Amino acid sequence: MNVDKRISIELKGAAEKAYEKLNQIVGEQKAKGIKNSEEIALWIGIQRVFDLLESNPFYGDNAKKKLIPKYYIKKYGVENLFIANLPLYWRMIYTIESNKIEIILFVLDIFNHNDYNKRFNFKKR
């Protein structure tokens, strides 16, 4: 996708905290010489998604309007949500805002599949 605007990614709230914690864990593991772990795989997956989003902000699956949790509407005032799949069944939730100069992707959540199901009120089968 060819986008003529500058694209930036900003982590907000829970996503920022989750990313910082993961970054710390991965840093500690790498300092110990660990090269493979679930945390490292997840961190690499997030970096890959960031790269994909910089070239195509609409990379993720667009959440249907009626399925957007009220939490995101109340807390962030969002009108659109996108869901990007990460390794190990984790999810990244983001929204897109744009003006004449740039497109800003606000990453709102990075969480595991169970927390994703709870936030979106999906029931187990």
C-alpha positions in Angstrom: 0.0 0.0 0.0 1.4 3.4 -1.0 0.7 6.0 1.6 1.9 9.6 1.0 1.7 10.6 4.6 4.2 10.1 7.4 3.2 7.2 9.6 4.0 7.1 13.3 3.2 4.5 16.0 2.5 5.5 19.6 1.9 3.1 22.5 -0.8 4.2 25.0 -1.8 3.0 28.4 -1.8 -0.8 28.9 0.1 -1.3 25.6 2.9 0.9 26.7 3.2 -0.9 30.0 3.1 -4.3 28.4 5.7 -3.4 25.9 8.0 -1.9 28.5 7.7 -5.0 30.7 8.4 -7.3 27.7 11.3 -5.1 26.6 12.8 -5.4 30.1 12.4 -9.2 30.2 13.9 -9.6 26.7 16.8 -7.4 27.7 17.5 -9.5 30.8 17.2 -12.7 28.8 19.6 -11.5 26.1 22.1 -10.4 28.8 22.0 -13.9 30.1 22.7 -15.3 26.7 19.2 -16.6 26.1 18.4 -16.5 22.4 15.1 -18.3 22.2 12.1 -17.8 24.5 8.4 -17.1 24.3 9.1 -13.5 25.3 11.8 -13.0 22.6 9.5 -14.6 20.0 6.7 -12.2 21.0 9.0 -9.2 21.0 10.3 -10.1 17.5 6.6 -10.5 16.4 5.7 -7.0 17.7 8.7 -5.5 15.9 7.6 -7.2 12.7 4.1 -5.9 13.1 5.4 -2.4 13.7 7.4 -2.7 10.4 4.3 -3.9 8.6 2.2 -1.1 10.0 4.7 1.6 8.9 4.2 0.4 5.3 0.5 -0.4 5.6 -1.5 1.1 8.5 -4.5 -1.0 7.7 -2.6 -4.3 8.1 -4.7 -5.6 10.9 -8.2 -6.9 10.9 -10.8 -4.2 11.2 -13.1 -4.8 14.2 -16.7 -4.6 13.4 -18.2 -1.4 14.9 -20.7 -3.3 17.0 -18.0 -5.5 18.5 -15.8 -2.6 19.7 -15.8 -2.8 23.5 -17.2 0.2 25.3 -14.0 0.3 27.2 -12.1 1.6 24.2 -14.9 4.0 23.2 -15.1 5.5 26.8 -11.3 5.6 27.5 -10.0 6.6 24.1 -13.0 7.8 22.1 -12.2 5.5 19.3 -14.4 5.0 16.2 -12.2 2.3 14.7 -10.1 -0.6 16.0 -7.7 -2.9 14.3 -6.5 -6.3 15.5 -3.1 -7.6 14.6 -2.2 -11.1 15.3 1.1 -11.8 17.1 3.0 -15.0 17.9 1.8 -17.3 20.6 -1.9 -16.2 20.0 -1.2 -12.7 21.4 -3.1 -9.7 19.9 -2.2 -6.1 19.3 -5.1 -3.6 19.3 -4.7 -0.3 17.6 -6.7 2.6 16.2 -5.8 5.0 13.4 -6.1 8.8 13.4 -5.1 11.0 10.4 -4.7 14.6 9.4 -3.3 16.2 6.3 0.3 15.6 7.3 0.5 12.2 9.0 -1.2 9.0 10.1 -0.9 8.1 13.7 -1.4 4.6 14.9 -2.2 4.4 18.6 -1.5 0.9 20.0 -4.0 0.5 22.9 -3.4 -3.1 24.0 -1.0 -5.9 23.7 -2.3 -9.0 25.4 -2.7 -12.8 25.3 -5.6 -14.6 23.7 -7.5 -15.1 27.0 -7.4 -11.4 27.9 -8.4 -10.5 24.3 -11.4 -12.8 24.6 -12.4 -11.2 27.9 -12.0 -7.6 26.6 -14.1 -8.4 23.5 -16.5 -10.4 25.6 -16.0 -13.6 23.5 -17.2 -16.8 25.1 -15.4 -20.1 25.0 -17.2 -22.7 22.9 
